[in-house]
Amino acid sequence: MRLAIALSILLLIASTPARAESDKEVEAHKAVLDLAGAFSNDGFKMRDGHWAGILKPKEPALIAVNLYAGNQYWFSVGAIEPAKKIEVSVYDETGKLVTTESYNEGERAAAGFSPTNSGQYYISVALLEGTESSYCLVYSYK
């Protein structure tokens, strides 16, 4: 049931027309690039593109990604004030929470792992403390 709801949300997001990013989303993108840049020191390459939007309390953002077994990934998120604390989680295609390494520093967070199976995964970005805020997610791989 939980996965069915998540997939419904993803279909809604995928069918939403593209729009220009707000100044706040651009600010969140700058914040996440600082964090993701640290992973490049360990040989990670940043994937082209990013996801940006609005985080609301008790309404995690959900992003579907295709990942490959044998690669390592870091999913980095930055948010701006009034967000106080965010969290990144990774779920497999069945909706099961994946064990990850994690980094949390207030409005910046990251989750890293190496999938044992190729396939679709879901990245959840949750606002744990604060009020509605802009966020941006990027991911790195090697």
N, C-alpha and C positions, 0 to 999 in steps of 0.2 A: 504494500500500500504506500509506504513512504517513498519508494522508488517511483511508483506511478505518479505521485504528486510532483516529484522532482522532474520527471520527464515532461509532464504537462507544463511546468514552469519553463523548462528549456525550450519547448516548442513555441511558447508564447514569446520568449526572448528572441528566438531565431526568426520569428515572423515579424518582429518589430522593425520598421524601416530605420536605416542608418540616420544619425543626426550628428550635428557638430558638437564637439565637446565644449563644456562650459569652462570658464576660467578656473573654477574650483577643481574640476577634473584634471585640467592641465597642471595645476599646482600639486595634486595628488600624484600625477605621473612623475613629476620632478622628484617628489619625495621617495617614490619607490625605486627610481633609477639609482639613487644613492645606495640603497640597500642591495639591490641586485648587482650593482657594480662590484661589490665585495666578493661575490661568487666568481666573477671573471678572474680574480687573482688565483683561484683554484682550478683554472682551466675550463670553466663553464662558459658556454656561448649563449647570449641572450637571443631568444626567439624573436623574429620580427613580429611586430604587432603587440597589442595590449588590450585589456578590457577595462572599461571605466564606467562608473555609474554612481548611484546613490545607495548608501547603506542605511537601513532603518533598524531600530531595535527590534529584536525577535523576528526579523525577516532576512535571513542570510541570502547573499547573492550566490548563485550556483552557475558554474561554468563547466561545460563539457569539453574535454580534450582527449585526443588520441595519443597514447604513449606506447613506447616500444620497450620490450624486455631487454635487459642488458644496458640500457642507458640509465644515467642518474639525472634526477630533476630537482630543481628548487623552484617553488612557487612563492613569489614575493609580492606583498601587498603594502601599499601606503595609503593612508587616509589623512584627512586634514581636520583641524578643529571644526566642530566641537567633539569629534571622536576622541575618546580617551584611551580605549583599549580595543584591539581587534584580534581576530584569530583566524588562521587558515587551517582547514582540514581537507583530507583527500579521501574519497570513497571510490570503491571499485564499481564495476558495472552492475553488481547486484545490490549496491547500496550499503555495503559493509565498510565500516571505517578502516582505513589503512594505517598501519603504524608508520609514523614519520619522525624524522628529527625535526625539532621546531625551534624557532626563534621568535620571541615576543618582546617588543620594546614599545609599549604604549600604542601609538597609532601606526606602528610598522610591525609587520610579522612575516614569517616565512615558514614553509614546510618543505622538507626534502626527503626523497626516497628513491629507491631503484625498483621498478616493477618487475615481478617475476613472470608476468604474463603480459603480452601486448594486448591492447584493446582500449576501450573507452573508459575514462575515469572522470570523476566529478570533483571539482574544486569548490569548496564552500568557504565563503568569506563572511564572518559574523562580527557584528558590532556588539562587544561585550559591555562596554561602559561608554557613556556619552550619549549624544543625541544625533539625529539624522546628519549624515556627512557624505562628502564625495570620497570615492576610493578609486584606486587603479591597481590592476594586477598584471604582472609580467612573469614569464618563466624562462629559466635557464636550463641547459642540458649539456651533457658530455657523455 
